[in-house]
């Protein structure tokens, strides 16, 4: 067994876009028995020396064999009580810690990204059964300013003309913001590292609550295991914040731009939870309004186009289970031929092994039901959905939606993450030209939804956790037939 005591120094290897994945350089000094450091006092002195050098010290201890335990993915201990609170600095975390007790302390519960001065660092990966609280970006900045002024190390700013005895006004606030933003750009040795973007934490949890006056109520309603939580504790510096007459409105244009850049991930990703901020980048605000209207127009125009196409002639859909795909394709072709050259009968959705839905003209689908029943299908049920969706009958809708998508194309950006398209059951990698996405969205209207092949490809690629967002559980039910193991790690999120 080894005992580790670590002191890290170094520089972040990248700037904001990689904030959540940043790290520090670490050196290891191994002190073994028989190497001259067996004396406890010498070993302790060596540790202090190494700490000054910015090294990590490894002290050898008597080896003890312990039974291996399989830990849940994303955790370092198997005795934790959920839901696990992930503490984002300056978001009422201390108050919540006091209310929840020591079993909810951050340190040592999950793998963390290392920063020099933090005791509650961002998780390296998703933390199961977890939650966090987020706060308005500028309110958090002001709160950190109030807290920092009470710390002894704040005196280091005196040589820069900033004293903790100076009145907390717009001038001193601006001076502090200038200095701390510069520190973040230079190295990781920043006592104000409470200002790591919130998204580095929030992106790794299951549930996120906004910091409001109703936080206690929201926590109780979020999870029945926390229905008795009592947030009676308040930070000692909270009264200081109320007395200070500062806000992001005080910031100079240069400082505001630096804050917007540093916290860009928070402004973008937490907007849906915290609402728009008056200090967010104007480009984000204008783009969000413009693009949300455009997205809404595309969504409604696409849906309306499909309904318009479905109203041309009588169309139908049939749920079929119990046949291999090749046999169902043959039956569909027989049904189509029996109803004449204008008839349409195609597989519309590949849902799970031997589970499909077919769509087309009404007479052809009715004929397919007859053939499926005669052929021994486990199920052959005409659906209430009346359109020949994902077949050639949707060609008119494809043209209308395609025009709307083409109009949006100049405003689209390359993909930032892998996206699996169920028109092909293949992943589009980060950096993919948005035109490729648009072309596949057009194709989807007249091509079958390759749901099962898409899930199989994800599983083969190493994806282990799946989430179904919506009021029902059809996707999870299908996953049980696709892959029982993946079904066990599929979570329903009701919205």
N, C-alpha and C positions, 0 to 999 in steps of 0.2 A: 504494500500500500504506500502511496506517495502523498506527501503533504505539499500543497502548492501555495505559495504566497507570491502574488504577482503585482508588479508595478510596471505600467506600460507608458512609454513615451513614444512620440513619433508624429507623423503627419497623416492626415486623411489622404487616401490615395486618389480621391476624386472630389469633385464639387457636388452641387446640389442634386443633379439627376441620379447619382449613385449614393446619396446620403445614407439610405437605409442599409446599404451593403458595405459601408466604409469600415475600415479597420485600422489597427495600429501595428507598427513593427514591434516584434517581441523577441528578446534574446533570452536564452535559457542558460542558467548556470547550475550544473548538477553537483551537489555536495554529497559525496558518498562516505560511508564509514570506511575508515582506514586511509582517507585522503588528507588527514591532518585536521579535519573539522569534526571529529567525533565529540570533542568537548562542547557541551551545550552553550557555554559563553562564546566560544569561538564561532560556533555555527550561527548564533544570533548576531554577532558582530559582522559575519560575512553576509548575512541577510541584509543588514542595514547598509553595508557598503554597496551591495548589488542594487539595492533600491535606489541609492543615489545615482547609480550608473544607468538606471532605467532598465534593469534586467528582471527576468522572472526567476525566482529561486525555487529549486526543487530539492526538498530535504527528504532523504530516504528514511523510512520508518520500517519497523519490523513487519514483514509480509504476513498477511492474514488472508486466508482463503474465504471468500464469501460466496454464498450461493448466487448464481446469476439470475437476474430478474428481467423479464421482458417489459420494458417501459413503454407506455403509450407514446406514439409518435408526437414529437414536439415537446416532450416533458423530460425532466431530469429526475423526478421522484415519483414513486407509485403510491404515496400516502396523502396526496393532495385532495382537498375538499373543494368541489366546484360550487358555483361558477367561479373561475379564476379571474381575479382582478389584475389587469395589466396597468400599472401606474404610469401615466403620462405626466411628466413634471408640469407643475403650475395649472393643474386641472382639478383641484380639490382632492388630490390623491392622499394627502396626509389625513384629512378628515375621514376619508373612506377607510384608510388603514386602521385608524383608531376605532371605527365602528365595527369592522370585520374581525379584528384580532390578529394575532401572530401567524395563524395558519395561512393567511392570505398575503404574507410578505413576498415581494417580488424575487429577491435574491435567491438563486439556486433552484428555482422551480422549472426554468426552461432555458435553452441555449440563448445567449444574448450577444448582441454586437458590442464589441469593446470600445468604450470611450474613456478618456483619461480620468475624468473626475466624477463619473456617475456611479450611483449605487443602484439605480434602476434603469438599466439600458434597454434599448429596443430589442424585441425578440428577433432571432435569426430566421425563424420559420413560423408557420401558423401554430398558435397555441390552442389546443382543443378546449371546448367548453369555457370560453373566455369572454371577457367584456372590458370596455374602457370608456372613459369620459373624455370628450373633446371640448374645446373652448374657442370662442372667437379669437382669431389670430392676434388682433391688436390688444384685446383685453389681457391676453396671456403675456404679451410683450410688456405691458405696463405693470402687471403683477410681478414679473421677473425683475423689473427695475426697482420696485419697492422692496423686494426681498434682497436683492443684491446690495442695496445701500446699507443693510444691517449686517453684512458679512465683513469679517476682518480683512479679507483679501481685496476688498473694494479699494483699500488704500493704495494699491498698486497703480491706480489711475491718477493719483495725485500729481505724478510727474507729467501727466498729460493735461493737467489743469482742471481735474475733476476731483472734488472732495466730498466725502459722505456727509459733511456738515453743511454743504451748500444747499440752498433751498431747492426742493424738487419741483422745478418748473420746466417750461418748454426748452429753455436754453440748456439746462443740465441733462434733460432727457435726450435731447438731440446729440449732445456731446457723448453720452453713454452709448447710444445706438451706433454712432459713428465708430467708436472704439471697439465695441463688441462685434460688430459686423466685420471689421478689419481683422480682428482676432480669429474669427471663424475661417476667413480666407487664408490666413497665414499658417496656422497649425492647430492641433487638437488640444493643446494645453490651455483650455479656456474654462475658467471657473463658472462662467455663465452658460455652460453647456446644457442647462435646463432648456435651452432654446433649440434643441434638436427638433426638426419638424414633427408634428403630431402624427402625420401619415406614416412615419417609420414604425410607429407602434400600432396605430389603428388598422393598418392594412393586414395585420397578423391576428386579429381577434374576430370573434363571431358576432358580437353585438356592440353597438356604439351608442352612447347616450350623450346628448348635449348638456353642457353645464348651464343650468338655469335655476331659478328660485324653487323649481319643483323637482329638483334632483332626487331628494329622498323618496318622494312619491313615485317617480319614474323608476328608481331602482327596485322598489317593492313590487311594482307592476311588471317589471321586466322578467323576473324569475321568482317563483314561489319559495325558493330556498332563501330568498333575501327579504321576505315579506315583513320581517321584524327589525330591519336595519334602522338604526337611529343615528343620524348625523349631527350629534350634539357638539362635536369638537370643531373649533375654528382655528385657523392658523393665526399665530401671534402677530403677523404683519398685515392682516386683513384690514385693520383700522387705518393703517398707514396709507393703503391704496385709496381709501375713501377720501382722505384729506388732500391727496395730491390732485392738482388740477392739470393733469397731462393726459394726452391721448395721441393716437396716430395723426390727428389733425395738427399736432405741433410739428410734425416732421418736415424737414426740408425736402424739396423734390428729390434730391440725391439720396437722402436717407430712406424716403418712402420707396423709391425704386429698389434700393438694396434689400429692404424688408420684403417687398413683393417678390423679388427674385429668390431670396433665402427660403421663404415659406410658400413658394409657388404650388408645391404639391398639396399643401393644406388648403389654399384658396380653391384649387381645382376639385380635389377629391372630397372635401368636407362641406362643400357648398350645399349639397342636398340635405345635410343634417343640420348645419348651422344657419343656413340661409345666405343670401348674398351679403357681402360686406361692402360698406361704403368706401373702404380703402383697398379693395381688390384691384388688380390691374384692369384698366379700362378696356383693354383688348379682350380680356376674359369676359367681362360683363357684357360688352357689345356683341361679342361672338356668341355668348350663351343665349342671349335674347334672339339674335338673328337665326342662329342654327337651330334653336329649339322650335322656332316657328317653321323653319324649312323642314326639319325632321317631322314635325306634326303634319305638315302638308304632304310629305312623301308617304307617311304612314296611312293617312286617311285616303289619299289618292290611290295608293296601292290596294287598300282594302276595298274601296269602292269599285275599282277597276275589276277586281276578282268577282265581286258580287254582280257587276254588270255582265261579265262574261258568263257567269253561272246562270243568268236569266235567259240566255239564248237557248231556246229549246229545253226539253226536259232532260235533266242530268241527275246522276245519283252516285252514291258511294256504298261500298259493301265491305264489311269486316269479315275476313276469312282466316281461319286458323286450322292447322293440321296438315298442310301440304308443304312439300319442298317448293322452293321458288320456281324451279324448272317446270314442275307439273302445273303450277298455278298460271304461269305464263302461257302454257299450252291451252289450258281451259279458257283463258281470257281471249286468246286468238280465235278459238272455236266459236266463242260467243259473239265476237266482233264479226266474223265472216257470216254467221247465220242471220245477222240483222242488216246486211247490205253494206255498200261502200262508204256510206256516211257515218256508220257506227264507230264508236270509240270505246275501247276497253283496255285499261292499262293498270299496272301496279302503281299506286300513288304513294304508299308508305311502306317501307320495310321496317317493322317495329321491333320484332324479336324473333328468335328461331321459329320458323313455321307460323309466323304471325304477320299478317299483311292487311292493308286496306287497298281496295281497287276502286277506280273511278272511271266515269265515262258517260255515254248517253244512256238514258233510262232503260230502254229496251235491252241493250247489250248487257247492262249490269243485272237486270232481272234474269236474263238468260244465264249469266254466270252463276247466279245464286242457285238456279235449277241444276246446273252441271256440277256445282260444288257439293250440293246435297246428295246428288246421285253418286258422286265419287267418294263419299265417306268423310267429308270435312267435319272437324270437331265443332266448327261454328261457321255459319254463313248468314250474316245478319245485315240487312239494309240499314244504313245509318240515317239519322234525322238530317245530317248535313246533306244538302241537296245539290252541291256543285261538283263538277268534274275537275276538282282541284288537282294540281300537279300532273296534268295531262295536256295533250295538244289543244284541248278546249279552252285553255287559258291563254292562248296566243294573243288575243286582243288586249288582255290585261298586261301581258308581258311588254307590249309596245308602249302602253301608257306609263307603266311603272318605270320602264327603261328611260323614257324621256325625262321623268322627274329626277331619276338618279343621275342622269347625264348632266342635268343642270346643277346638281350638287357637287359633282366630281371635282371642279376646280378648287373647292373649299376643303376637300378631304385631304388627310395626311396619311403617310405610310403607316402600316400597322406597328404598334408598339409591343404587342404580345402575339403569341401563336393563337390562331383562330381556326377551329375545325368547321369546315363548310359541309353541310349535309347534302349538298348537291353532288359532291365528289367523295365524301368520307375521307378527305385528306386535310392536313393542317397547312395553313398559310403561315409562313414564318415572319417574325418581326422584320420590318423593312419592305414588305410586299407592297407593290404599287397599288393604290386604291382602285385603279381601273380593273385590276384582276378581281377584286371584291365585288365591284359593280357588275361585272360580266357574270359572275357566279350567282349573284342575287337575281339577275334577270333569268338565268337558266333555271333557277329553282322553281319558278312558277309553272314551267311545263315539264319538269323532270321529277322523278320520284324522290321522296325524302328518305335518304339512306341513314336512318336513325341507328339501327343495330350495327351496321358497318362502322359508323362514326364512333359509337361507344367502344366497339372492339378495338379500333385503332387507338383511341385514347388510352385504353387499358394496356395495350401492347407497348405504348410509348412511355408507360410508367406513371400515368396519372392514377392516384389512389382515392382521392376524395371528390365526391360529387354533391352538388346542391341543386335542389329543385325549388324554385321560387314560384309561389302561386298558392291558390286556395285548396288544391286537391293533391293527390298522390299517384297520378297515373304513371309518371315517368319512373318513380321508384318501383312501382309494381312491375313495369316492363324490365327494369334493371335486374330484378330477381330472376327473370327468365334468361336474360342475356349473360349475367355473370353473378352468381350468388355471393361471392366474396366482395365484389364491388357494391352489390346491393347493401351489404352490411355497413359500408362506409358512405352510403348516400343519405343526405340529410334533407328533410323537408323544411323550407322556410316559408311560413305562411305570410302573405302580404295582402 
